[in-house]
Each structure stands twice: as structure tokens, then as C-alpha cells.
């Protein structure tokens, strides 16, 4: 917010679907957040709020890759499966298999898509394993149209996610909605059950999402829910206020606020420091009268919030 015009922030927030976030019965947060553990809390919530949405985006965005042109003359019988090799922006490759269930020659409702990742590197992540997109309902064409909606299920089967010095393995089914509104593409992933991501456990009913603003060269994270972390010793609540956004060619956000609530009237706010390198962690807790007070502001590099080896 300190590094971008208010008009830009208003545009990003206006395109957010935060009012559609699911509700669920939650336990009260039981981690007391202090100056001493604030960085550990920030790391856990950042990884849980950002990484699953980014993995989901890298998978579901394959639906915008055009199918290969049919041979000329067209065969008498269309192939049951259409296979392409897609190279990762930063290395590796993916085998992208499309099952054209109705032989329409284009992506339509009911089709199934399988992605086999082999050291596929993009946006600071390295993916290995298999992802399947099925139960697809399409309103519009994500390849040729400017406005469209795709609802479906993203299933990750032993997908290894390499980030920093850590690799986490994902086995999960995630209902998703991917939508284009001309100036923005919005991906929303909801968690019908608890979702284990490395040492972190996103609780049922949490929501994570990723927005893309192609004309502005910006991306944004959307997240709200609860996180359980055994290392922290319990549960915290988290929520991104509106969106947390940054330029697509930088790994980290440059505006927005991630709020994390703990027990005993303690919480932190994560805000980009405005220099594209650091993040401010504002630590709040009760003062002598029991009222909320700012205890300290810690400034650390975003890289500090990558998984620890």
C-alpha cells in the first residue's frame, strides 16, 4: 500500500471475490504470538497461504494452452488422447495429456486433462508428479475467449513441490473455480477437508486463491482460514485483507496486508516494506492494561520466510 497508487489498490480489491469465502466451524486460535516466535508464525502462514494457490495456478493455467492443430487432411478417427510436451519457464518439462471426451476438437465440459511434471520449474517452484483436472464444467473457451468460467477438480497425486531448500509432497483433491473477466483472471481453491502441506495443515473450509492482472503485469494472493502447525504448537487464524499483490516478474508482493491472529489478544500483520526485498512483521499484544498495543516491528527479507532446511 505504501508503494503503489491507491487507484491500483482499489482496482485489485474490486476484482477480489473475498465475500465468497467459505465459512466453517473453527476452533479458537491457541498459539500465543510473541516477538520471539513472530517470524516462525509469519513463515508458516505465508507458505500455507501462498504456495498451494501458486501450485494450483501453475496446474490449472494449462487449460489456456491451445491444443495442437489437427493434421491436414483430418484423420477418419480422432485420437483418443492428445499429448503435448510443455517446457517449464525456468526449466524442466510437463507432459500435457488431453482426453477429448466428446471428440469436439476443443476443450469442453466433461474433458479430462493430465499433467505429468518432470522438474517443471516456474515462479520459484519445482514440480514433479502427476496432476489431473476433471469434473470440468466450462462456460466459454479459456483458449480463445476473453471471458469464461471453468469449474472442476484438481487432483494432485504425489506432486513434489520444491521451494527454497525444502520439498513437500501433495496428495489432495481441490475443487476450483477459474474465471476470466477480461482484465483479470481469478483462481479460487476451496478445501473440503484438512490439507497437509509439509509441516503445515490448512484446516477444512480455508480458502486460497491467485489472481492475474495481465494488463498491469501484476498478480495477487487471496487467502483466509486456519492453520495448524505442530512446530508452533497449535492453531492460528489468517486472512489477507482484500488482496496481497505484486508484479509478475518479482517473486514477492509489494502491497497488501496478511493478518494472523493468535491466542490471548496477540496477532501479527505482514506488510511489504516497499523495497521489493523486505517484509515488515508488526507484532501486537496486550499492554499493561490489557489493551492491544504494537510491541515491535520486525523487518526481514522475504527469503527468510522460505521453508527452513
Helices and strands as residue ranges (DSSP letters): H 6-14, G 18-20, H 38-60, G 61-64, E 81-87, E 93-99, E 112-122, E 125-139, E 147-163, E 166-181, E 185-190, E 195-197, E 200-202, E 207-213, G 214-216, E 218-229, E 234-240, E 244-247, E 257-261, E 267-272, E 278-286, E 292-301, G 302-305
